[in-house]
Every structure is written in structure tokens, then in C-alpha cells.
Amino acid sequence: MAAAAPLERGLREAAAALERGGEEAAAALGAVRATLAAGGPAALGERERALFGAFLRSLARAPRAARPEGGWQSCFLEGPPGLALCVLLEALASPGPSFHPREVVEVLEQFLREGRISALMWEVCQQQAQAGSPELHEALLNKIVCLPDHVSNKLQGKNPPVFFPQNYFPLLGGAIIQVLQKISDSLRGGLDCSISFVSHILGKVCVHGRQKEILSILVPRLIDLTKSDCIWQRICWRLVECVPDRWMEAVVLGFVQRTPGADVLSRLLGNLVVKNKKAQFVVTQKLLLLQYGHTTAVLQNLLGYLSLDGLRRALLIKVLQELLETWGSSSAVKHSPPEQQQYISKAILICLSHLKEPEIETCRQELLTSMMEGVKCHLDSNLPQIRRLGMIVAESISSKINTDGPVLKFQYEEDDEARELKSLLVQTPPFCVVPSLPDDDRNEKADAAVPLVLESNKKSHTAAPVTPDEESDAELDSDDDLIPYDMSEDKELKTKAPVYIRDCIEVLTGSEDVDKWEATVKALEGLVRKNPAATKEVSVELAKILLHLEEKTCIEGFVELRQRAQVAVLTTDPIPVAKYLTSQFYSLNYSLRQRMDILDVLVLAAQELSYPKSHGKTKHSGAQKPCIQLLPGSDSSKDWRRIVDERIKSKTRRFATGQSQVELVSSPNEFSSVAGHFFFPLIQHFDRPLTTFDLLGEDHFVLGRLVHSLAVLMYLAVNTVAVTAMGKVLLEFVWALRFHTDSYVRQGLLSCISSMLLSVPTERLLEDMTEELLETQSWLGDVVEKDPDGDCRRLALQNLLLMENLKKKLRTVPS
């Protein structure tokens, strides 16, 4: 209190001198600075701080002539830093006529460069230990974190570089390290202080999206300081533990992303997930089950951190159980995007790599149950990526729980993604995070395994020595002395194929001659096309034989040969054969493969009928006719999207000279008169389940193929008489299934909308389907915003763009 009276008197004299200005003001300011230097800003009591704040405000409002150059800035830089920052920002927000914002910013820049931010934080840490004012601390927190925004808003972006976020927040990170150093020294000296204000600053900066800038300075320094110092480890733990719950997620995620390994993360965070419920929720739930955009290295850091302490390993087991529950949920497999399912699969494999034998023994039955449920859900999916994920995870779980017995083994393509997933099952060293095993290491391990195999073979050979008698017998039985016959002039005997359709039917149904059967299969398509009249007499019978035909010998391209023959029969006699095939699609006692064969044949035949045969003349054209391939196992949706894109391109006018191509001679569209026979029977009974066939149930893959086939048939029916009726029925069909859970089916439904918009004349759309189109447009908007599948969102957006051509006409029609 002895220094308080001179300071109070000096502040009053300085305030009076500012009004007069001149040398008297400079002397008064010098006296104030000398008094501050003698006692120090920290020695000021509450009353003196209030007086000093009032003095700084009067200094900010004083005329420029009354403020001695160089002296008044020092009052802000040498006084209590919290008061100085508050007054400077007040002056920046509402500057007086004699105090330009540029002057305030210059003082603020000097304030930062002289390290007054760290002095401010240290001052607050000392005050908090003595129960300082929470309101003042909250105000200072906002001013420190938002200082670049305050300056930029006032100067309209023309602020000095030190206030750029990429420069300011690293500087703030360095100030935090300085404060933590003082806290460390204080603790070693037996003095009490608080770290919560620093934690609040860290949390608020991270939640504002500046994790990268501040943690790029903090994390490397904390890693070095905590290597061998237990006090620094405790300071680091408290730094994160004191972050408020509302900012905890941003801080934890920042540390996980920027820490080079699980052991380092464990050193920095300690048992945070055990002590703090919010941090536990973030680590065990949000980052693993609710988000899926993080890298493999983040997952390895996160799960490795849980595995490195006995108290945290219980959480690792709990996380694995919840991940397996999600992985084995049919609803999650249907409704979550493939990227999220891959993310969850990676997390499961990393968890498995950290399990110890006693833990596996404890939860072996639970792992087995989860594996069986999950692999079924994944194998039921229509997406190959999802099925393969299920296979890899199931193999990994099986290898963990059956170390001695047989394990699951699936057949799938071994690519980089599959190898990366399998490498996660091998635990990486805690000091090194490696997302995937390098190819070089893999090759070295494979090469290292070869000598072992050779050695074991060598042992097996040496274990049974050959006796002299056996050697002589082997020499007597040798064929080395026999001279081979000269067969260079020999010719292969070729079986003559039948030349009549009815002979082909007899061979395919009753002949035991394999060579003749094979020759018939190869020649059938050509015979059908050369003899249309004879084919029409037995077309339905021949279609039935081909539908049930099974491969007797290992003939190359059998599936394609049979399919081409079916297409030839259908194009030769479309109406009766189409009637037969469409009726068989919904009949009993057919396999799913046969039903999909029927769809493929109908689509390929429709394509052939709808395009004219090519002849002679040339013309300049850049467009080619679309080509559809629906061989078994192909994805018709990809071919359909290509067709739609080509159709859109063909409607676009381009003023350029294209490549010379053969001009197609005009001819009738043969598909026009039979389109209804292909289309309407297929769409009639989709909602009637049979004993062995349920399109709306478990056979959703066939439903997806049906929907894509209907989309292609609709597209090929352009300019036909039945196209309007087909479009209306197809739109009702789409509307009934628009909320289907399978993404492959939804993609087909959106393709149906595209084909309907492209094929049905605009006048008919507006007159016959106005209300349906408006409802469809609203649904497409929801799909673009909410559908979890990326391809569905893209197709919906494409449909909305197609509907833009109808927008003006739709607006003129009364609702």
C-alpha cells in the first residue's frame, strides 16, 4: 500500500497535465512510468487498477498535441496488460477525433511483439489462483482469441501481417508455451497458480477452426518437454483436462491429428478419457461412429492410445463391441455410405490388432456371433465394395478367434485397398504410425518365406533315401529312349454342325455326342438369323431350350454364345418369344441367374430392334449409337448412365466439323410395334411375392436389375406410339419404390426418371403428368440433399437439370 499513494497521486497529476499538454504532460507520464517500474503492474490493487484504467482511457481521448510522442505508447506497454488491451480495443471500436485507428493498431502490434500477451495470460493465471473476477477473465478471453477479427473489421482487411490468422495464432501458441514455462517454474518453487485460463484460450482457438495454426507450435514443444519430465506431463494433462466441455472435441481432435504416434498421444493426454466424460464420448463415439472422414493414421493414434493403459483398455473392448454391432447391423449397411463402412471396417481391424490373447478368449463367442451376423449383411449387399469389406473383416476376425483351427477364406480381388486393410491387422510399433505395409517390405517377407519352404522340401526328400533297386527300376521304366511320332501333318477332325433349326433342337435336347453339341451351340445364332421363317415355327420352343440350357463341356464363351442365340431368336420372332420370356420371369422354379438372363436378353434384343442396320453413304457426325452390354455379372446401371450422357450430347448443337462416318440408312424402328410386349409384362407383377422369389424382400438385387432394365427399355422406346403410356406407368412404379432401402435400386429408379424425361414428348409430359412431375421434382430435391449414396445424389441432380428445360412451361400450368 506504500506504493499505492504515489501512483494514485501521479495518475491524477498526469490526467490534469494531459489537458494542458506540452512538457508538463511528458514529465507527468514519465513519473507514472517510473512509479509502475518501481512497484510493478502486478502489485496494483483493485482501486489502483481502476484508476489506471481511467487514466488510459483519458490518454486515448486526449488531443494528439497533448500526448507526448513515445511516452504515451509506453503507458500501454508497461502497465497492466489486461487493462491496456481492453482500453486499446475500446479505442479501436470507437476512436475519438484525435486518435486514429492506425495509431491503435500500431500500439497493438507493438503489444504483441513485446510479448505482452504472455504477460497478460500469466497475470490472469495468478489472479485465478486468488479467485479473480470471472467476468473480466471471460472478456479478456474473447478479446485475445478474436483480436485478428477486431483489427480486420476496423481496417477492412488492410491490417498488418502480424494480425493475419496464420501469423497471429502461432504467435499465441508461443505465448502459451512461455506461460506454461512460468507455471512449471512456479510449481517447482512451491507456489500455487491456475492453468484454466490457458486451457480456455486453447479451447476457444480450436473451436474457431484454428487448430492447425496453434497446435503446430504447441504439440512439438510439448512432445519435447514431456519426454522425461513428470511435472511437464502433469501440466500438459491439466492443460487439456481444464478445457470446457463445449470445446473439448476440437482440442482432442487437434491433438489426435497432429501427434506422431499413439505413445506420444498417451503421454500428452494421460487418462483424459477416463476422467472426462465429454472426452470419452468424443474418442469412443463421435470420432469412430458418427464421423468417417479421418485418416487411417488418426484411427491408429486413437485406438492405440486406448490400448496403452490398463484403465483405458476396457474402453477399447467397449469400442470394439460397438463397432461390431454397427458393422453387423443390416440397417447401417443399407443406409450408410460405403466410405463410412470402410472407415468402420478399418477401426475394427485396428482394434483386433491390439487385442491380447486373454481378452480374445473372454469375448470369443461374442466375436463369432458378430462375425456371422455382419458377414451375412455385407454379402447380401448389391455393391461389390461392401461385399468385399465384409469378407476381409470376417476373415480377420476368424483368424483372431481360431488361431489353431480352420479359418474363413473368401475369394476376392487383391488390390491395394484390400492389402491396406489386411495390413491393419498387424500391430504397428507405438512410436511409428504406418497406414499400410509398403510393397518392398511385403516382398522382403515373401522372399524370406521361400527358403523355409525349400528347406522343408529338402528335408522331406532326404528323409526317404532311394535304394539301389529302386534306382535301377526307375532307369528301366524311363521313356527317354522312345522316339515320338511325327504328328505335324495331322489335322483336327471337326464335327459338322447341323444345318436345320429342328436338327439343332434335337441335338440340344437329346444328343449324347459332346462334339456335335458343342458345334451346334457355336452355329445356332447364325442358323437362326439365316432362316427366320423356320425359326418362327419353333421360336418359343427354342427360347425355352436356350433358357434352360446348361453347359455340358468346358466350351469357351458358352454364356455369351447362348445369350447371342437367345437374342437372335427374340429379334426374329419378337412378340411370342417376348411374351414367353416375360411370363417366365415371374414363374416358379427359376434361379435368380435365369431371371437376370431373361432381363439381359430382353434389353439386348430391344437395342438391336431399335437401331437400323448400317449401310453405305458417309456423313459428318460426332455421335455414335450407344452400345449396351448386359453380360452376366455386369453392372447395367453404368451402361445406362453412359447412354443417358450420350443422348444429352446428341441433343447439343456443336458448330464443328466431325469425323466422317457411315450414314445410317433410314428404316422403320422395329422395336416401335413390340415395345409394349417387352415392357408392360415386366412391370405388372413386381409386388406379388412367390414362394421362391420375392422382389420386394430379400431378392432386391434382381429388383435392381429389373429397374435398370426398365429404364433402358424406356429409353429405347423413344418416338414409339406406346412411349407416353410407358412413361406414366414407369413414373407410378418409381413413386411406389422411391424410398427403397437399397442404393442400387434407388439408382435404377433415378435412371428411370432420366429415361422418361428424355423419351416422352414434352407436350405429353405437361398434359398427362403435370402433378406427378411436380411431386417428382420435390422428391429429387430431397434425394440431392439427404440421400447417403453419392451416385444417387448425382443422378438426382442430373434429373433436376433435365427438368430445367420444362421449368417455364411447368410454371404456366395452374397447380
DONU-857241 format. One record per residue (C-alpha): x negated, z, y negated; residue in one letter. Coordinates in steps of 0.001 Angstrom, whole numbers, padded with zeros to 6 digits, always signed. Layout:
BEGIN
XZYA ...
This chain:
BEGIN
+000000+000000+000000M -003006+000370-002253A -003430-003408-002446A +000295-003985-002930A +000432-002720-006544A -002370-005011-007878P -000832-008001-006043L +002623-007284-007399E +001230-006898-010935R -000861-010067-010529G +002141-012082-009326L +004223-011012-012342R +001411-011871-014736E +000834-015233-013059A +004541-016108-013276A +004519-015300-017025A +001286-017252-017551A +002777-020350-015890L +005349-020532-018655E +002587-020570-021293R +000164-022812-019339G -003439-023513-020317G -006457-021468-019337E -004401-018309-019135E -002427-019756-016193A -005621-020761-014381A -007037-017258-014776A -003807-015651-013521A -003768-017904-010446L -007413-017048-009785G -006538-013361-009898A -003738-013847-007379V -006057-015717-005034R -008712-013003-005328A -006166-010302-004518T -004966-012284-001479L -008524-012759-000271A -009216-009042-000573A -006224-007870+001451G -005364-010971+003494G -001915-012567+003819P -001168-010570+006954A -001446-007295+005037A +001547-008106+002816L +004645-006012+003268G +008198-007249+003164E +008561-006636-000583R +005260-008346-001420E +006193-011357+000747R +009474-011706-001125A +007628-011562-004466L +005046-014089-003283F +007811-016452-002161G +009465-016231-005542A +006091-016903-007203F +005515-020029-005061L +008977-021333-005986R +008315-020815-009675S +004971-022566-009190L +006782-025535-007623A +009206-025678-010582R +006565-025224-013281A +005712-028193-015550P +002772-030261-014462R +000739-029296-017528A +001240-025613-016754A -000167-025977-013204R -003964-025996-013267P -005290-028782-011027E -006866-027474-007817G -005693-023910-008352G -002008-024170-007631W -002580-026005-004309Q -004836-023167-003140S -001986-020682-003572C -000038-022594-000932F -003041-022954+001343L -004327-019382+001125E -001066-017452+001022G +001220-016572+003950P +001564-019901+005833P +005215-019388+006770G +006263-018832+003150L +004131-021732+001970A +005653-024172+004480L +009214-023114+003650C +008686-023483-000127V +006935-026839+000254L +009762-028260+002364L +012338-026904-000105E +010462-028640-002905A +010302-031826-000829L +014036-031768-000202A +014965-031230-003866S +011934-031904-006080P +012058-030970-009772G +011318-033338-012656P +007681-032239-012772S +006989-032042-009026F +006828-035453-007355H +007406-035713-003575P +003985-037338-003207R +002369-034175-004548E +004242-032066-001995V +003208-034382+000840V -000426-034226-000242E -000328-030427-000065V +001407-030581+003329L -001267-032963+004612E -003978-030567+003446Q -001973-027716+005007F -002201-029457+008390L -005832-030487+008139R -006975-026932+007309E -005297-025515+010424G -002577-023577+008638R -000058-024484+011387I -002031-022439+013939S -002299-019610+011379A +001486-019739+010939L +002130-019555+014707M -000361-016697+015124W +001311-014829+012249E +004719-015178+013931V +003299-014080+017300C +002038-010890+015647Q +005366-010332+013864Q +007353-010803+017083Q +005287-008074+018698A +006526-005852+015845Q +010165-007074+016057A +010137-009594+013218G +013157-011483+011839S +014690-013857+014450P +016416-015907+011729E +013126-016574+009942L +011435-017489+013213H +014218-019956+014044E +013915-021558+010608A +010141-021876+010959L +010565-023354+014444L +012820-026135+013132N +010509-026857+010194K +007381-027123+012378I +008919-029364+015024V +010802-031600+012575C +008084-031842+009905L +007417-035603+010509P +011153-036288+010161D +011388-034361+006867H +008464-036250+005370V +009572-039650+006677S +013142-039217+005445N +011943-038402+001956K +009271-041080+001688L +011396-043691+003516Q +008741-044313+006155G +005805-044597+003768K +004293-041335+004929N +000581-040669+005570P -000719-041344+009109P -001092-037640+009889V +002721-037384+009881F +003194-040175+012404F +004580-038589+015607P +001730-039993+017708Q -000709-038156+015424N +001224-035051+014455Y +002193-033761+017900F -001307-033994+019412P -002469-032034+016336L +000265-029495+017044L -000917-029311+020679G -004432-028487+019462G -002977-025762+017194A -001156-024255+020203I -004439-024083+022136I -006036-022238+019182Q -003178-019726+019123V -003390-019203+022888L -007111-018556+022478Q -006344-015827+019932K -003734-014366+022263I -006321-014316+025058S -008830-012538+022814D -006153-010086+021730S -005217-009234+025313L -008846-008734+026255R -009162-006381+023283G -006168-004342+024398G -003877-005456+021553L -000252-006490+022011D +001180-009839+020881C +004032-012186+021785S +003854-015748+023121I +007555-016636+022930S +007322-018460+019564F +004690-020804+021004V +006921-021342+024049S +009849-022190+021780H +007765-024737+019894I +006640-026328+023171L +010223-026461+024487G +011701-027930+021323K +008992-030585+021043V +009519-031616+024678C +013295-031791+024392V +012869-034023+021330H +011135-036534+023591G +007536-035854+022542R +006298-034544+025884Q +003640-037219+026226K +002049-036551+022835E +001835-032765+023020I +001170-032359+026754L -001591-034955+026702S -003552-032340+024738I -002200-029145+026299L -002342-029928+030033V -006027-030990+030281P -007150-027959+028244R -005002-025558+030267L -006334-027052+033512I -009898-026312+032422D -009132-022843+031040L -007197-021660+034120T -009743-022750+036722K -011422-019369+037082S -009773-017078+034536D -006843-014954+035693C -005903-013948+032121I -005563-017587+031134W -003449-018193+034238Q -001095-015383+033208R -000939-016753+029653I -000044-020195+030997C +002642-018760+033277W +004170-016785+030406R +003994-019836+028146L +006353-021721+030468V +008458-018728+031538E +009374-017905+027911C +010769-021398+027252V +014557-021058+026697P +016758-022396+029487D +018173-025182+027311R +014661-026688+027002W +013273-025757+030431M +013993-029110+032096E +011981-031137+029577A +008975-028784+029837V +008934-028612+033647V +009308-032370+033975L +006482-032900+031496G +004134-030628+033441F +005063-032228+036776V +004490-035742+035452Q +001144-035045+033813R -000512-032719+036304T -003003-034475+038605P -002115-032593+041792G +000116-030023+043444A -002544-027274+043475D -003130-027712+039726V +000620-027592+039100L +000811-024387+041131S -001976-022895+039015R -000221-023793+035756L +003371-022834+036661L +002831-019974+039100G +006072-018835+040737N +008230-020125+037894L +010879-021497+040277V +011257-018074+041865V +011532-016170+038570K +013637-018594+036521N +016983-019886+037847K +017073-022817+035449K +013623-023977+036522A +014672-023570+040150Q +017736-025761+039554F +015631-028415+037807V +012977-028540+040541V +015172-028247+043635T +018305-030077+042478Q +018087-032183+039361K +014741-033917+039864L +015441-034588+043555L +019174-035145+043975L +020534-036073+040539L +017713-038312+039286Q +015817-041060+041055Y +013596-042760+038505G +010460-040693+039055H +007336-041989+040763T +006097-041105+044223T +003275-039096+042637A +005847-036906+040853V +007625-036259+044165L +004340-035333+045824Q +003470-032977+042975N +006892-031364+043048L +007219-030819+046797L +003551-029999+047227G +003973-027283+044580Y +006840-025755+046584L +004729-025750+049755S +001670-023933+048351L +003071-020396+048175D +004892-018263+050700G +007642-017323+048239L +008253-020971+047410R +008245-022332+050976R +011766-021007+051519A +012831-023306+048696L +011025-026212+050404L +013091-025686+053569I +016258-025439+051478K +015380-028646+049617V +014784-030498+052898L +018162-029375+054232Q +019967-030564+051091E +018096-033867+051086L +019003-034465+054736L +022619-033573+054001E +022712-036178+051243T +020805-038707+053348W +023282-038259+056199G +026402-038490+054030S +028317-041736+054585S +029855-041385+051130S +026428-041126+049498A +025144-044146+051448V +028124-046222+050306K +028277-045171+046667H +024690-044546+045600S +022355-047426+044641P +019577-048466+047044P +016936-047185+044612E +018324-043651+044846Q +018470-043791+048642Q +014854-044916+048758Q +013929-042042+046424Y +015677-039512+048676I +014014-041019+051748S +010597-040609+050157K +011372-036980+049302A +012420-036299+052914I +009210-037793+054301L +007056-035775+051889I +008921-032584+052854C +008334-033348+056524L +004626-033788+055874S +004439-030215+054520H +006348-028549+057379L +004381-026307+059732K +004985-026058+063457E +006829-022674+063343P +009144-023998+060633E +009862-027137+062656I +010613-025010+065697E +013068-022909+063685T +015079-025844+062366C +014531-028357+065194R +018207-028565+066202Q +019330-028915+062597E +016827-031728+062038L +018034-033508+065161L +021680-033275+064086T +020911-034524+060596S +018861-037380+062021M +021667-038569+064301M +024277-038441+061545E +022050-040087+058954G +020775-042937+061094V +024354-043850+062049K +025410-044040+058388C +022420-046192+057485H +022770-048567+060427L +026427-049089+059519D +025416-050388+056094S +025607-054119+055338N +022391-054020+053283L +019172-054662+055289P +017153-052433+052942Q +019421-049454+053659I +019321-050036+057403R +015527-050164+057393R +015311-046947+055343L +017447-045231+057959G +015210-046487+060757M +011973-045341+059093I +013268-041865+058232V +014792-041421+061692A +011500-042430+063325E +009641-039945+061139S +011998-037057+061917I +011865-037909+065620S +008065-037912+065621S +008058-034489+063964K +010526-032770+066275I +009379-034483+069505N +005625-034198+069379T +005266-034233+073180D +008285-036214+074350G +009674-039701+073667P +010412-040632+070055V +012755-043102+068391L +011376-046587+067818K +013136-049383+065917F +012229-052983+065270Q +011962-053983+061623Y +009659-055911+059343E +006445-054089+058493E +005841-054802+054805D +004131-052893+052001D +007220-050788+051329E +007525-049711+054961A +003826-048878+055135R +004055-046826+051949E +006991-044843+053309L +005194-044121+056581K +002054-043051+054738S +004033-040298+053003L +004394-038549+056351L +000647-037882+056294V -000012-034927+054012Q -002388-035755+051168T -005070-033241+050108P -003702-030807+047490P -006330-031812+044944F -005556-035529+045169C -002221-037302+044894V -002290-040660+046658V +001056-042533+046623P +000151-044757+049575S -002669-045205+052026L -004994-048007+050902P -005296-051018+053152D -009065-050517+053513D -008608-047007+054856D -005915-048225+057198R -008183-050947+058542N -011037-048500+058993E -008795-046207+061011K -007603-049119+063123A -011186-050236+063716D -012173-046704+064623A -009482-046637+067296A -010771-049752+069053V -013950-048219+070571P -011864-045443+072083L -009675-047959+073860V -012666-049938+075045L -014360-046802+076253E -011300-045712+078187S -011060-049167+079763N -014743-048977+080652K -014160-045626+082336K -011221-046989+084292S -013352-049884+085527H -016294-047723+086508T -014086-045231+088281A -013373-047688+091120A -016628-049393+092200P -016284-052657+094139V -017625-052628+097715T -019774-055474+099090P -016981-056588+101458D -014536-056890+098573E -017113-058902+096625E -017508-061411+099484S -013724-061757+099850D -013428-062429+096143A -016074-065153+096428E -014259-066781+099391L -010912-066777+097543D -012352-068298+094392S -010722-071530+093154D -013708-072608+091085D -014741-075304+093628D -011317-077046+093628L -011138-080285+091616I -007926-080646+089547P -005757-083745+089868Y -005779-086263+087074D -002285-085931+085519M -002995-087836+082285S -000787-090772+083332E +002179-088598+084407D +005405-088864+082407K +008086-086241+081975E +011312-087052+083768L +014134-086981+081250K +017665-086253+082300T +020119-088809+080972K +022744-087292+078682A +026457-088126+079152P +027857-090997+077117V +031529-089938+077073Y +033149-086902+075472I +035058-085949+078600R +031841-086050+080641D +030349-083612+078154C +033256-081248+078664I +032756-081353+082443E +029036-080627+082121V +029530-077744+079687L +032256-076105+081778T +031215-076639+085382G +027813-078229+085903S +025059-076224+087538E +022410-078763+086547D +020480-076945+083816V +018629-080039+082626D +021854-082001+082296K +023498-079092+080471W +020603-078948+078014E +020702-082717+077405A +024453-082501+076779T +024102-079764+074179V +021499-081808+072309K +023542-085050+072403A +027015-083651+071753L +027035-083811+067954E +026039-087468+067904G +028653-088397+070506L +031399-086648+068555V +030541-088467+065334R +030238-091870+067068K +033553-091523+068950N +036128-089970+066579P +039112-091414+068447A +038014-089975+071796A +037144-086680+070122T +040619-086298+068619K +042171-086465+072090E +040295-083339+073230V +039263-081783+069890S +040929-078382+070363V +039692-078088+073955E +036166-078987+072866L +036312-076499+069983A +037358-073778+072421K +034491-074610+074802I +031938-074566+071988L +033267-071277+070587L +032733-069573+073951H +029574-071471+074922L +026658-069237+075882E +023020-070183+076244E +022097-070893+079873K +018462-071782+079272T +015918-070990+076622C +016690-074094+074571I +015077-074304+071143E +017586-074169+068270G +020584-073562+070547F +022597-071699+067909V +022100-074451+065352E +022919-077206+067881L +026148-075506+068892R +027094-074908+065271Q +026469-078527+064271R +028591-079712+067188A +031417-077387+066111Q +031207-078697+062549V +031308-082279+063838A +034454-081586+065885V +036134-079838+062946L +035374-082610+060452T +036532-085259+062923T +039938-083671+063520D +040351-081031+060755P +043966-079843+060941I +044423-078937+064650P +040877-077588+065032V +041121-075540+061812A +044472-074200+062990K +042889-073167+066297Y +039796-071548+064762L +041684-069606+062089T +044150-068318+064697S +041289-067166+066907Q +039634-065283+064049F +042366-062600+064216Y +042817-062727+068028S +041818-060088+070558L +038760-060138+072799N +036300-061796+070421Y +032982-060318+069399S +032076-059852+065753L +029418-062544+066192R +032047-065081+067308Q +034297-064234+064366R +031426-064766+061949M +030614-068046+063721D +034161-069184+063002I +033725-068410+059298L +030394-070232+059123D +031782-073333+060844V +034825-073446+058551L +032671-073227+055446V +030135-075832+056568L +032881-078234+057615A +034667-077724+054304A +031455-078520+052473Q +030948-081711+054475E +034529-082833+053905L +034464-082137+050172S +031394-084245+049344Y +031376-088054+049576P +028838-089931+051649K +025816-091228+049686S +025212-094982+049229H +023312-097386+047097G +023152-097509+043284K +020999-095341+041099T +021895-093429+038010K +020253-090874+035776H +021392-087414+036714S +019790-084000+036825G +022411-082400+039067A +022233-082230+042817Q +025027-081377+045168K +024963-077745+046254P +023769-077042+049759C +025299-074201+051774I +023601-072752+054815Q +025574-070204+056790L +023484-069854+059898L +023816-066601+061856P +022206-063727+060052G +022115-065481+056681S +023485-063916+053521D +026266-066167+052286S +026564-064310+049002S +023141-065560+047866K +024124-069180+048653D +027401-068653+046823W +025701-067382+043680R +023396-070386+043705R +026427-072673+043966I +028122-070971+041023V +024976-071271+038905D +024667-074963+039750E +028327-075501+038914R +027844-073883+035493I +024773-076040+034886K +026715-079164+035814S +029245-078377+033082K +026497-078038+030473T +025695-081142+028423R +021983-081873+028112R +020685-084700+025933F +017659-085685+028003A +016702-088361+030477T +016745-087045+034019G +015140-088311+037183Q +016592-091449+038826S +018702-090570+041820Q +021028-092338+044221V +024511-092579+042730E +027326-091394+044986L +029992-093963+045606V +033456-092774+044651S +035565-091840+047638S +038547-089576+048341P +037937-085850+048754N +038737-085417+052450E +038982-081665+052015F +041822-082027+049492S +044545-082610+052081S +043383-079938+054527V +042177-077129+052202A +045284-075047+052827G +044761-075186+056600H +041289-073713+056153F +042194-071108+053527F +045653-069603+053938F +045495-068593+057651P +042245-066729+056982L +043767-064640+054202I +047073-063840+055928Q +046325-061022+058353H +043308-059222+056918F +045272-055947+056609D +046541-055875+060227R +044162-053894+062440P +043751-054906+066067L +042628-052827+068997T +039102-054217+068830T +038994-055474+065237F +039690-053576+062008D +038626-055389+058844L +039656-052564+056541L +037969-049993+058748G +034630-049992+060495E +034267-053798+060613D +033617-054047+056876H +030616-056301+057437F +032896-059036+058799V +035235-058375+055878L +032320-059033+053540G +031571-062331+055288R +035265-063250+055135L +035422-062555+051398V +032306-064642+050704H +033686-067475+052865S +036974-067453+050957L +035011-067669+047703A +033176-070781+048919V +036387-072400+050202L +037991-071726+046830M +035073-073350+045053Y +035181-076422+047318L +038930-076838+046690A +038416-077819+043032V +040729-080668+041909N +042904-080358+045033T +046672-080004+044972V +046655-076549+046561A +043994-075045+044276V +046459-073221+041971T +048296-071578+044858A +044987-070709+046490M +043733-069152+043252G +046835-066994+042835K +046722-065739+046432V +042985-065106+046173L +043432-063077+042990L +046043-060891+044727E +043652-060487+047656F +040843-059403+045316V +043129-056986+043493W +044073-055264+046759A +040427-054697+047725L +038801-054193+044310R +037974-050520+044961F +036356-051102+048368H +033511-048688+049028T +031086-051262+050468D +028930-053003+047856S +028623-056198+049947Y +032409-056565+049993V +032637-055932+046248R +030005-058610+045630Q +032154-061056+047597G +035262-060114+045622L +033451-060774+042354L +032285-064118+043756S +035950-064918+044484C +036761-064308+040810I +033973-066693+039800S +035198-069439+042141S +038780-069009+040946M +037767-069289+037263L +035674-072391+037992L +038136-074198+040266S +041648-073540+038940V +042567-075657+035870P +042638-073658+032652T +046272-074581+031931E +047399-073248+035287R +045388-070039+034792L +047070-069374+031458L +050591-070272+032543E +050715-068763+036027D +048213-065875+035965M +048015-064542+032403T +048801-060893+033151E +046620-060880+036251E +043700-062265+034250L +044051-059605+031566L +044053-056866+034214E +041095-058531+035932T +039171-058608+032656Q +039712-054872+032197S +038567-054214+035766W +035455-056345+035293L +034559-054287+032223G +034764-051123+034324D +032559-052694+037005V +029903-053618+034440V +029811-050033+033154E +030359-047929+036259K +029534-049770+039498D +026447-048255+041182P +025332-051611+042622D +023185-053763+040347G +024323-057081+041881D +027974-056134+041353C +027299-055359+037700R +025518-058685+037251R +028322-060670+038900L +030964-058878+036845A +029090-059682+033649L +028843-063322+034736Q +032613-063406+035264N +033229-061929+031818L +031060-064662+030325L +033096-067289+032205L +036282-065749+030839M +034958-066050+027288E +035949-069735+027472N +039565-068624+027879L +039445-065883+025241K +041043-067743+022331K +043886-069065+024474K +044455-065646+026019L +044810-064091+022545R +047512-066585+021556T +049618-065765+024635V +052056-062851+023926P +051379-059811+026085S 
